[in-house]
Amino acid sequence: MIHFVGAGPGAPDLITVRGKKYLEEADVIIYAGSLVNPQLLEYSKDVCTIHNSAKMTLEEVISVMERAEAEGKTTVRLHTGDPCIYGAIREQMEILDEKGIAYDSCPGVSSFCGAASALDLEYTLPDISQSVIITRMEGRTPVPSKESIQSFAAHQASMVVFLSTGMLEELSRRLIEGGYTEDTPAAIVYKATWPDEKKFICTVGTLAKTAAENNITKTALMIIGDAVKAAHYDRSKLYDPSFTTEFRKATK
Ligand code: SAH
């Protein structure tokens, strides 16, 4: 059995209870060494074999899984954050399907949630934004042209940009071209929930400068939109005394 497990954004106690149990029981762990906090490996048992996938190809990852499976062992494939976001899990699952190897998936706390907690931020403030756009600039992995930053910027929704710390001049240019003003609030969160976490509030126009001044070149998220620094927003209806919900009658 292969368990795909979300490691969470960094802090080792931000893995789920289920994910930790899988780590404790695993005979083999293949972890994404470029971003997963190695402290999580301390949950493993002494006899566990550990592989760092940062140094492996897809074929090598699969062959470790296949060998473990043939020996009746349990494998954890540990991905950073939640495996469903830029986790490259489908390509592994498809090969496992072909080989008839069983797997399941255990969610994790994505870094965009870890970054929000670092900033005490709510992406979905009433009257500011009720949507979160998760995207990236294209790198070696292309982004479909109909998902351009400019086209997303037109919505003025809360936006979280992954995998793009080295392209902030271009990110700002596209955000402004798409309709954000230069002074729209933005934030950069580096290594959210790790001990060396850093967070900076800036604006769409100062993203690149802020990163350069603080030597932030990777492992960061850019958060864009008024939710970062909303001066005025409407209270939620859910806790409004004059509003009746399924669980509570209006008192005024
Ligand atoms: N599956 C992961 C994302 C993997 S893509 C998740 O759900 O978070 C890798 C990118 O995620 C990094 O380039 C960076 O943009 C972001 N990232 C991962 N961990 C981070 C953290 N702790 N703080 C800030 N950004 C992080």
Residues whose N, C-alpha, C, O or C-beta is under 5 A from the ligand:
A	BS01	SAH	P9 G10 T80 G81 D82 P83 I85 Y86 G87 S110 S111 F112 V161 F162 L163 V189 Y190 K191 A192 T219 A220 L221
